[in-house]
């Protein structure tokens, strides 16, 4: 089977801005709306600002996906706060073909975000939604709040837990 390393996948990926640019006008418009809803508390902000190691986010996903629009905006905020954070976005198809076998999982949820160190070692992964949303007994009960960005801080903390 044709394989690609995480480094190769990272290098063929595109920037956050390029991935957003591939969306429709309404999909692109959701990014600033979601970004405006991301309010990190002082503790998380300071932790991100003072983090002194390189972290790479390899994201497999598509701009049309609401989970991508929400959770990748959180990664962008990490990057805005600290230049040690960087992101590369690949398609969902590449994630299914190359990342799922690396992780040894058959049915990943997207967006699939790999948190990598500077040498492309996997520190952990974030799939689709924050844990608190996944653990909800009934997604329909919280769906509207989730899509309105009420769980963005939970996503940020889930990602921070992987990093630290």
Secondary structure as GFF3:
##gff-version 3
##sequence-region A 1 164
A	DSSP	alpha_helix	6	12	.	.	.	ID=ss1
A	DSSP	alpha_helix	16	21	.	.	.	ID=ss2
A	DSSP	alpha_helix	25	36	.	.	.	ID=ss3
A	DSSP	alpha_helix	42	49	.	.	.	ID=ss4
A	DSSP	beta_strand	55	60	.	.	.	ID=ss5
A	DSSP	alpha_helix	66	81	.	.	.	ID=ss6
A	DSSP	beta_strand	85	90	.	.	.	ID=ss7
A	DSSP	alpha_helix	92	94	.	.	.	ID=ss8
A	DSSP	pi_helix	95	99	.	.	.	ID=ss9
A	DSSP	alpha_helix	100	103	.	.	.	ID=ss10
A	DSSP	beta_strand	112	117	.	.	.	ID=ss11
A	DSSP	beta_strand	122	127	.	.	.	ID=ss12
A	DSSP	alpha_helix	131	134	.	.	.	ID=ss13
A	DSSP	alpha_helix	139	147	.	.	.	ID=ss14
A	DSSP	alpha_helix	152	163	.	.	.	ID=ss15
###
